[in-house]
Amino acid sequence: MTYKSTIVPLMRPSIGDEEAAAIAEVLKTGWVTQGIQVASFEEEFAAFVGAPHACAVSSCTAALHLALLGIGVGPGDEVLTVSHSFIATANAVRYTGALPVFVDIGSTDYNMDTDLLEAAITSKTKAILAVHQLGMPCNLEKILSIAHSHKIPVIEDAACAIGSEIFLNGGWQRIGAPMSDAACFSFHPRKVITTGDGGMVTTRHAELANRLKRLRQHAMTVSDLARSSSSAVSLESYDELGFNYRMTDIQAAMGRVQLSRLPEIVARRRALAASYEALLEGVPGLAIPRESDWARSNWQTYCVRLPALINQRETMQKLLDLGVATRRAVMCAHREPAYRDLKPRFPLTNSEYAQDHGIMIPLFGEMTDANQKLVAKALFKVLTERA
Ligand SMILES: Cc1ncc(COP(=O)(O)O)c(C=O)c1O
């Protein structure tokens, strides 16, 4: 990808020579699909987040699909989640044949308004799919407490939240630690670490992890790695309908290097977010994102809210003219044509407002002080002129 040198880009993945060397080593071995690198990446990822089990897959969408299937979600069931998320969240529910039922987000952040959750539960509710939007932890403590009282499993869509932390059970936990039934991560290049594409499920349930490991490779009972490393002939069977959701060893080798750099990547992003907080103070009418005292974001994305009467698209164009790339805030699945037949059960006022008034501004590791000042100055100029 190339960037116009005069524009501050929204993001840039942090990939170095070490990743290239790790991939080259895999190529030399001749084993390029799911094998020892994937197994090692799973072990290291699980240890990093503090989970007993991890299962690597081809994307977070695949991770969500498998995790939902794995806890028994299927046709006729309902899954409570948010519309204000990348469409993959709701799509994964629909892949299982279940219905996503959307709960609105809060008015000051981009996560589920947990005050609305309990009233949305019905006899058909089979699971809660809690999203840590843009890397900011959602109120998992409250979601888990409601879920437990109704005996409903919880899956976390942690696509954006690798390296984010939450204060729960008396201490700081990394997202992916065994708090819910399973957490699903993405390694798409827009995320804080990448494998090109890829995903991971972490879980406290050994049986679930083993089932997902079968489902990701056509539900085959013997993996390629197990077969090829055994001295005895083994014949596999296919006991249920599976998928090809494998991660390759090429991706996993890159992921292992990226994971080793994650603490440094997150620390840098947190420092940049803290600078933004100071720089953007006083920009007329601009609402900046804030952490609750129980949340530490990895700041995968920094999304600000424009004042109500300011036109989002016009503002984004003016910022681009001043050398700052931005993106519209997170979408709402229920507003897309693919969801036209699925009428929301509840008002989604805050979700729609956030989509229409939020803009994502640049934040990436190599961002300089000058880049950040340019972004702040541009926002100040555009919003002062419009105020
Ligand atoms: C909240 C959320 N869930 C799921 C996904 C899907 O991730 P992937 O592209 O790895 O399938 C994304 C990707 O942007 C996301 O932001």
The ligand as a Gaussian input file, in Angstrom:
#p B3LYP/6-31G(d) Opt

LIG

0 1
 C      -16.005000      -5.706000      15.990000
 C      -15.570000      -6.593000      14.866000
 N      -15.992000      -7.862000      14.821000
 C      -15.595000      -8.714000      13.850000
 C      -14.747000      -8.297000      12.836000
 C      -14.356000      -9.260000      11.758000
 O      -12.994000      -9.531000      11.777000
 P      -12.280000     -10.299000      10.556000
 O      -12.077000      -9.295000       9.481000
 O      -10.993000     -10.815000      11.124000
 O      -13.193000     -11.402000      10.141000
 C      -14.277000      -6.987000      12.853000
 C      -13.370000      -6.518000      11.784000
 O      -13.177000      -5.352000      11.558000
 C      -14.700000      -6.101000      13.875000
 O      -14.278000      -4.840000      13.927000

